Amino acid sequence: MPLPENGVPWPPPEMAGPLASMAVDDAWYSGDRDRIRRIYQPKSAEITETGRFLRFWERPKRLDAPDHSLHIPLPGDIATTSADLLFSEPPTLTTETSATQERLEELAEAGGLANTLLEAAEVAAALRGAYLRVTWNADLAQRALLTVHHADTAVPEWSSGILTAVTFWREVAADGVRVLRHLERHESGRILHALYEGTTTNLGRAVPLTEDPATADLVDSLTPGGDGQTIVTGINRLTAGYVRNMGPDRQDRRSPLGRSDYQGVHHLFHALDEVWTSWLRDIRLAKARLIVPSGYLNSAGPGLGATFDLDQEVVAAINAPPTSGESITQNQFLIRVDEHQRTAEAIVRQAVKLAGYSAQSFGMDGDAAVTATEVVARERKSMITRDKKARYWGPVLADMLEVQLMMDRQLGFSRIEPERPKIEFGDSVSEDPKSTAETLALLTQAEAISTEAKVRMRSPDLDDTAVRKETERILKETGKLVNDPTETGAEGEGVPNAGVPSDGGEPRA
């Protein structure tokens, strides 16, 4: 399928629903209260007509009143926690060929794969998914690159639930009326580029890529003799892949885009912000105030009011003469700390539970030192969610890493044989060294574990060669492995060459 024709609506009408949903999730993810208010305010009149009770950020704001509303960035914390559970420790990538393994590790390290995956996982948790894209820039790096593209600026195409093509877009220039968009379409075996000049709602007409510096450098990469917009990749694979955050989308079960961690939780975000705003209102109202007779006030002039100068701490007056017997009265409201705190905590617990996580993952059940086993037990719901998300990430990540290796070879940056790597996700909870040492000590005392098994348990990241060398060093240092028993006097069952005389004669009985 070619690039879009001139004058079509943009974004495409079929993406209106998903993009509107992503816009709401993006506002919550941003943590910006003004963006949250704007995303809900256009709907206020419509909602009022239905008679439904308006949620906190849906209520119209008085322009003549100060804005004391408060936003607690729990949505951003949920997205970050999701990414941390998946990729706080980088995944292990394994191929069968040593040269391919070496190049893959080099690409992962040079390209900052661990950080790329953290970003992609965080954005995916908020926006239903994320795209992994293979690209390159020979002027900046002599390697193929694996990058992230956010789901709210992409138009995917599917066949039997499989991504067959995707068009990414970005605004390279805008002046309020005129919008210049760069479209990048990925198909199997080729990438198409185009620059369109239009409006905020219309794609407009195609213009040469050289019309903007952001796309001018693409001209040299275009395939000669073609349509002037195509880059032939040389591999029969799609250079972009989509990772769903979770599935299915509960609002549209047929959608292949998946669902955000926020789906079904927005009402609790409103409630949490309302509770905290009420709490801060209590604090404002509880400031100490004095009610004094009006005669005690110092007039600032006709029409300018009057004050009682006690470090300017007066806010009210009563209409009574100074000799009327009225005295200065102190007024200070109570702050309902406990009620607000318990309500806010209950809302947070319910919100993170609906998002698929345990309260422990958000530090709500104390920070006392516990073993990794106890942490996993407390965070069982979070661990289940993590494992489910890992199953969505594994196949797409492996595919894109293989495509990256293929493009790396195709572009002449390497000569390795591309392979699809095996992905092993790292532990989100590291074992406490003290707990491991105590376990090893008990197993050693019970004579139920070998030295090699102890080394593997202590350092599970070591390969077989490293484990063997470490085991030999420990046995030598402890006197359990001696090459020549005559030098130390060590002998007996279990010692190498035990019972064999140094003169090479017959073994002793």
C-alpha positions in Angstrom: 0.0 0.0 0.0 1.4 3.4 -0.9 1.7 6.5 1.3 -1.6 8.5 1.9 -3.0 10.6 -0.9 -3.2 14.4 -0.7 -6.0 16.0 1.2 -7.0 13.1 3.5 -8.0 13.7 7.1 -5.2 13.2 9.6 -5.0 11.3 11.8 -7.1 8.7 9.8 -10.7 8.5 11.0 -10.4 4.8 11.9 -7.8 5.7 14.5 -10.0 8.4 16.1 -11.2 6.1 18.9 -7.9 4.6 20.0 -6.0 8.0 19.7 -8.7 9.7 21.8 -8.3 7.0 24.5 -4.5 7.4 24.3 -4.8 11.2 24.7 -6.6 10.7 28.0 -4.1 8.2 29.2 -1.2 10.4 28.0 -2.6 13.4 30.1 -2.7 11.2 33.2 0.8 9.9 32.5 2.2 13.4 32.1 1.3 14.4 35.6 0.4 17.9 34.4 -2.9 19.0 36.0 -3.6 21.6 33.3 -3.3 18.9 30.6 -5.7 16.7 32.6 -8.2 19.5 33.0 -8.0 20.3 29.3 -8.6 16.8 28.2 -11.8 16.6 30.3 -13.2 20.2 30.0 -14.5 19.9 26.4 -16.7 17.1 27.6 -18.1 19.0 30.6 -21.2 20.5 28.8 -22.0 17.2 27.2 -21.7 15.3 30.4 -23.8 17.9 32.3 -26.7 17.5 29.8 -26.9 13.8 30.7 -27.3 14.6 34.4 -24.4 12.3 35.4 -22.3 13.3 38.4 -19.1 15.1 37.2 -15.9 13.6 38.4 -13.2 15.9 39.9 -11.4 17.1 36.7 -14.6 17.2 34.7 -16.1 20.0 36.8 -15.9 23.5 35.2 -13.3 25.8 36.8 -14.3 29.3 37.8 -12.0 31.7 36.0 -12.3 34.3 38.9 -11.3 31.9 41.6 -7.9 30.6 42.5 -7.1 27.1 41.4 -6.2 25.0 44.5 -6.7 21.6 42.8 -3.9 19.1 43.4 -2.8 16.2 41.3 -1.0 13.1 42.7 1.1 11.5 39.9 0.0 7.9 40.7 -0.5 7.1 36.9 3.2 7.9 36.2 4.3 5.8 39.2 2.3 2.9 37.9 3.9 3.1 34.4 7.4 3.4 36.0 6.8 0.4 38.3 5.7 -1.7 35.3 8.9 -0.9 33.4 11.0 -1.5 36.5 9.5 -4.9 37.1 10.2 -5.9 33.5 13.6 -4.4 32.8 15.2 -3.1 36.0 17.7 -5.8 35.2 18.5 -6.2 31.4 17.3 -9.4 29.8 19.9 -12.0 28.8 20.3 -12.4 25.0 21.7 -15.7 23.8 22.6 -17.0 20.3 24.2 -20.2 19.2 27.1 -18.7 17.2 29.8 -17.0 19.2 30.5 -14.3 16.6 26.8 -13.5 16.5 26.6 -13.4 20.3 29.6 -11.1 20.4 28.1 -8.7 17.9 24.7 -8.8 19.6 26.2 -7.9 22.9 28.2 -5.1 21.2 25.0 -3.7 19.7 23.1 -3.9 23.0 25.8 -2.1 24.9 26.6 0.6 22.3 22.9 1.3 21.7 21.9 1.3 25.3 19.4 -1.5 24.9 18.6 -1.6 28.6 17.5 2.0 28.6 15.6 1.7 25.4 13.6 -1.2 26.8 12.9 0.7 30.0 11.5 3.7 28.1 9.5 1.4 25.8 8.0 -0.5 28.7 7.0 2.6 30.6 5.3 4.2 27.6 3.6 0.9 26.7 2.1 0.7 30.2 0.5 4.1 29.7 -0.4 4.1 26.0 -1.5 0.4 25.5 1.7 -0.5 23.7 4.9 0.6 22.0 6.8 0.1 18.7 10.3 -1.2 18.4 11.9 0.2 15.2 15.1 -0.8 13.4 16.8 2.2 11.7 20.3 3.5 11.0 22.4 6.6 10.4 25.9 5.8 9.1 27.0 9.4 9.8 26.4 9.0 13.5 27.0 5.3 14.2 28.5 2.4 12.4 25.7 0.0 13.5 22.0 -0.7 13.0 19.9 1.0 15.7 16.9 -0.2 17.7 14.7 2.7 18.7 11.3 3.2 20.3 8.3 4.9 18.7 5.2 5.8 20.8 1.8 4.3 19.9 0.0 7.6 19.7 1.8 8.7 16.5 1.4 5.5 14.5 -1.1 4.0 12.1 -0.7 0.2 12.1 -2.1 -2.3 9.6 -2.9 -5.9 10.6 -3.7 -9.2 9.0 -4.9 -12.1 11.2 -3.6 -10.2 14.2 -0.1 -9.8 12.7 1.4 -6.4 12.0 2.0 -6.1 8.2 2.8 -2.4 7.9 2.9 0.7 10.0 3.1 4.4 9.3 4.8 6.7 11.8 4.4 10.4 11.7 5.8 13.5 13.4 5.2 17.2 13.1 8.5 18.8 12.0 7.0 22.4 11.9 3.8 24.1 12.9 2.8 27.8 13.2 -0.8 27.4 14.4 -2.3 27.1 10.9 0.2 25.3 8.7 1.5 21.9 9.8 4.4 20.1 8.2 4.4 16.3 8.8 7.0 13.7 8.1 5.5 10.3 7.4 7.6 7.1 7.6 5.9 4.0 6.4 7.5 0.5 7.2 6.6 -2.4 4.9 8.2 -5.7 4.4 11.5 -5.0 2.5 11.2 -1.3 2.3 10.7 2.0 4.1 8.8 5.0 2.5 9.3 8.6 3.5 7.2 11.7 2.6 6.7 15.2 3.7 3.2 16.7 3.8 2.1 20.3 4.2 -1.4 20.6 5.7 -3.4 21.7 8.7 -4.1 20.3 12.2 -6.8 18.0 10.9 -5.8 17.5 7.2 -2.7 15.9 5.8 -2.5 18.4 2.9 -0.3 17.9 -0.1 3.1 16.1 -0.5 6.1 18.4 -0.8 9.8 17.5 -1.5 11.7 16.1 1.5 14.3 18.9 1.0 11.8 21.5 2.1 12.7 20.9 5.7 16.1 20.3 7.3 14.6 17.5 9.4 14.0 15.3 6.3 16.5 16.7 3.8 19.2 14.2 4.8 16.9 11.3 3.8 17.2 12.1 0.1 20.6 10.5 -0.2 19.2 7.2 1.1 16.3 6.9 -1.3 16.4 4.2 -4.0 17.4 5.6 -7.4 14.9 5.2 -10.2 12.0 4.5 -7.8 9.2 6.8 -6.7 11.7 9.1 -5.0 10.4 8.2 -1.6 11.5 4.6 -1.0 14.4 3.0 0.8 14.9 -0.7 0.0 16.1 -2.5 3.1 17.4 -5.6 1.3 15.7 -8.0 3.7 12.3 -9.5 3.4 11.2 -8.5 6.9 9.3 -5.7 8.5 11.6 -3.3 10.3 9.1 -2.4 13.0 7.3 -4.4 15.6 4.5 -3.7 18.0 4.5 -4.8 21.7 1.1 -4.9 23.4 1.2 -3.8 27.0 -1.6 -6.3 27.9 -4.6 -7.9 26.2 -7.4 -7.8 25.5 -8.7 -4.2 25.2 -11.8 -4.5 27.5 -13.6 -1.7 25.7 -13.0 -3.2 22.2 -12.1 -6.8 22.4 -11.4 -7.0 18.7 -8.6 -4.4 18.9 -5.1 -5.7 18.5 -3.6 -2.7 20.3 -4.1 -4.1 23.7 -4.9 -2.1 26.8 -3.3 0.5 29.1 -2.7 -0.1 32.8 -5.0 2.8 33.4 -8.1 1.2 31.7 -10.9 1.1 34.2 -8.9 3.1 36.8 -9.5 6.7 35.7 -12.3 7.2 38.2 -10.0 6.3 41.1 -7.4 8.8 39.8 -10.1 11.5 40.0 -11.1 10.4 43.5 -7.5 10.4 44.7 -6.9 14.0 43.5 -10.2 15.1 45.1 -9.2 13.7 48.4 -5.8 15.4 48.4 -7.3 18.6 47.2 -9.8 18.4 50.2 -6.9 17.6 52.5 -5.0 20.7 51.4 -8.2 22.8 51.7 -8.4 21.7 55.4 -4.8 22.9 55.9 -5.6 26.3 54.3 -8.8 26.7 56.3 -7.0 25.7 59.5 -4.6 28.7 59.5 -5.0 30.7 62.8 -7.3 33.6 62.4 -8.5 36.4 64.7 -12.1 37.8 64.8 -11.9 41.4 66.2 -14.3 44.3 66.7 -14.4 46.6 63.6 -13.2 49.5 65.8 -9.9 47.7 66.3 -9.1 47.9 62.6 -6.9 50.5 61.0 -8.7 52.2 58.1 -6.7 52.4 54.9 -8.9 55.2 53.6 -12.4 55.5 52.0 -13.1 52.4 50.0 -9.7 50.9 50.8 -10.8 48.7 53.8 -9.2 48.4 57.2 -6.7 46.2 59.0 -5.7 45.2 62.5 -1.9 45.1 62.5 -0.9 42.0 64.4 1.7 40.8 61.9 -1.1 41.0 59.3 -2.7 37.9 60.7 -6.3 39.2 60.8 -8.9 38.0 58.3 -12.3 38.9 59.7 -14.1 41.6 61.7 -17.5 41.9 63.5 -19.6 45.0 63.5 -19.3 46.0 67.1 -17.9 49.1 68.9 -14.7 48.7 70.9 -16.6 49.3 74.2 -19.4 46.7 73.5 -17.7 44.0 75.5 -16.7 42.0 72.4 -13.3 40.6 72.7 -10.7 39.3 70.2 -11.6 35.7 69.3 -9.3 33.1 68.0 -10.6 30.8 65.3 -8.8 27.7 64.0 -10.4 24.7 62.3 -9.2 21.1 62.8 -7.3 19.3 60.1 -8.8 15.9 59.4 -5.5 14.2 58.8 -6.4 10.6 59.7 -9.6 10.6 57.7 -7.9 11.9 54.5 -4.8 9.7 54.9 -6.8 6.5 55.3 -9.1 7.4 52.4 -6.2 8.3 50.1 -4.4 5.1 51.0 -7.5 3.0 50.4 -7.9 4.6 46.9 -4.3 4.0 46.0 -4.5 0.3 47.1 -7.6 -0.2 45.0 -6.1 1.7 42.0 -2.9 -0.3 41.9 -4.8 -3.6 42.4 -7.0 -2.8 39.4 -3.9 -2.0 37.4 -2.5 -5.4 38.2 0.0 -4.7 41.0 0.5 -5.3 44.7 0.6 -2.5 47.2 4.0 -3.7 48.3 5.4 -2.7 44.9 4.6 0.9 45.8 6.1 0.8 49.2 2.8 0.7 51.1 3.5 -2.2 53.5 6.6 -1.0 55.1 10.3 -1.0 54.1 11.5 -3.5 56.6 14.4 -5.7 55.3 13.0 -9.0 54.1 14.4 -11.9 52.0 13.8 -12.1 48.2 11.4 -15.0 48.9 9.3 -12.9 51.2 9.3 -10.0 48.7 8.0 -12.3 46.0 5.3 -13.7 48.3 4.2 -10.2 49.2 4.3 -9.0 45.6 2.7 -12.1 44.0 0.1 -10.1 42.0 2.9 -7.8 40.6 5.0 -10.8 39.7 2.1 -12.4 37.9 1.5 -9.2 35.9 5.2 -9.0 35.1 5.3 -12.6 33.8 2.2 -11.9 31.6 3.8 -8.8 30.1 7.1 -10.6 29.6 5.3 -13.1 27.3 4.1 -10.2 25.2 7.6 -8.7 25.0 9.6 -11.8 24.4 8.6 -12.7 20.8 8.6 -9.2 19.4 11.9 -8.3 21.1 13.5 -11.4 19.7 12.2 -10.6 16.2 13.4 -7.0 16.2 16.9 -8.0 17.5 17.1 -10.5 14.6 16.1 -7.8 12.2 18.7 -5.5 13.7 21.4 -8.1 13.1 20.1 -8.6 9.6 20.2 -4.9 8.8 23.6 -4.6 10.5 25.0 -7.1 8.0 23.0 -5.8 5.1 24.5 -2.3 5.7 28.0 -3.7 5.8 28.6 -2.9 9.5 29.3 -6.6 10.3 29.6 -10.0 8.6 28.0 -12.2 11.2 25.3 -14.7 10.4 22.1 -13.3 11.9 20.2 -15.4 14.4 17.0 -15.0 16.4 18.2 -14.7 20.0 16.7 -16.4 23.0 15.4 -13.9 25.5 15.6 -14.5 29.2 14.2 -11.8 31.5 16.2 -10.9 34.5 15.0 -11.2 38.1 13.1 -8.2 39.3 14.0 -9.0 42.9 17.6 -9.9 43.7 18.4 -12.4 46.4 19.7 -11.0 49.6 23.4 -12.1 50.0 22.9 -12.7 53.7 20.0 -15.0 53.1 21.9 -16.9 50.4 24.9 -17.3 52.7 22.7 -18.7 55.5 21.1 -21.1 53.1 24.4 -22.3 51.8 25.7 -22.7 55.4 22.8 -24.9 56.4 23.1 -27.1 53.2 26.8 -27.5 53.8 26.3 -28.4 57.5 23.8 -31.1 56.3 26.3 -32.3 53.7 23.5 -31.9 51.1 25.3 -29.7 48.5 28.5 -29.9 46.4 31.0 -27.1 46.1 30.0 -26.6 42.4 26.3 -26.3 43.3 27.2 -23.8 46.0 29.1 -21.7 43.4 26.1 -21.8 41.0 23.7 -20.8 43.7 25.9 -17.9 44.9 26.6 -16.6 41.3 23.9 -17.8 38.9 25.2 -15.5 36.2 28.5 -17.5 35.8 28.9 -19.8 32.8 30.1 -23.4 33.1 33.7 -22.5 32.5 33.7 -19.8 35.2 31.9 -22.1 37.6 34.5 -24.9 37.1 37.4 -22.5 37.6 35.8 -21.0 40.7 35.1 -24.4 42.1 38.7 -25.5 41.6 40.0 -22.4 43.3 37.8 -23.0 46.4 38.8 -26.6 46.7 42.5 -25.7 46.4 42.3 -23.0 49.0 40.4 -25.2 51.4 42.8 -28.1 50.9 40.2 -30.4 49.4 41.9 -30.5 45.9 45.6 -31.3 45.9 47.5 -32.1 42.7 50.4 -33.8 44.5 49.3 -35.4 47.9 53.0 -36.0 48.9 53.6 -32.3 49.2 50.9 -31.7 51.8 50.4 -35.1 53.2 46.8 -35.1 52.1 45.4 -38.5 51.4 42.3 -40.6 51.7 39.1 -41.2 49.8 38.0 -38.3 47.6 41.5 -36.9 47.1 42.8 -37.0 43.5 45.3 -39.9 43.0 44.7 -41.0 46.6 46.3 -44.4 47.2 48.8 -44.1 44.3 52.5 -44.2 45.4 54.6 -41.3 44.2 57.0 -43.9 42.6 54.2 -44.9 40.2 53.9 -48.5 41.8 50.8 -50.4 42.5 48.1 -48.5 44.4 47.9 -49.1 48.1 45.0 -51.0 49.5 
